[in-house]
Amino acid sequence: MPVRSTNQISLAFQQGSREALEQTAKRSQRNMSQLMHREGLFAFINNHGKANPSLEDITAAYAVMKCG
C-alpha cells in the first residue's frame, strides 16, 4: 500500500458554470474544515478523507479502491 505523509492539501475542480464551481468549492471547504478540526491523523484514499481511521478502515477502503 503506497503511503505519503504531507501537511498540505489542494483541491481541483472540473470545469462547469461559475455557480456550480462556487457551490462545489463551498461544500469542499466546509467538509475540509470539519475534517481538519478533528484531532489525530487523517487518511485520504481515492479522494475520500477520514480522521483517525483504524487500520481496518484503511485496508478496507484500499481494497475497495484496488478492486474498482
N, C-alpha and C positions, 0 to 999 in steps of 0.2 A: 504494500500500500504506500504510494508516494505521499510524502509529508513536506510541508513548507511552513516555517514559522515566520510571522511578519507582524508588524504593528501598524500596517497601513491597509486601507481598503479603497477601492474605487468602483464606481458603478458605470455601466454602459447601457445606453438606451437605443432601441430600434427607432428608425425614422417614423414619424407619424405627424399628426396635426399638433400644433402648439399646445392645445388644450389637453390632448391625450398625454403628451410628454410631461406637462406640468403635473397632471394627476399622478402619473407613474412616479415622478420624482418626489412628490409629497408623500406618497404611500411608502416608497423605499426609504425616505428619510425617517419617517415615523417608525417603520419596522427596525431600522438600524439603531435608532435612538433607544428603543425598547430593549433591543438585544444588548447593546453596549453598556446599559446601566445595570445590567445583572453582574453579579460577582463571578469570578472564575475565568476559565479559558473558554474559547469559542472554537467550534469546528464548522467549517464550510465544506460541504460535499455536494457536488453537482448543483451549485448556486443556491443551496439551502443552508442556513446557519442555525446553530443551536448552542446555547450557553450550557456549560458544564455537562456535556454529553458523557454517558457511560461508555466503556469500551464496547459493550454490546450494541449501543445506539450507533456508534461509528462503524463497526464492522457490518451491521445490518444495512445501513444506508449505502455503504461502499459496495456491498454485494448486489444490492438492487441496481445501482448505477452500472456495475460491470456487466450485469445480465441484460441490461437495456430494457 
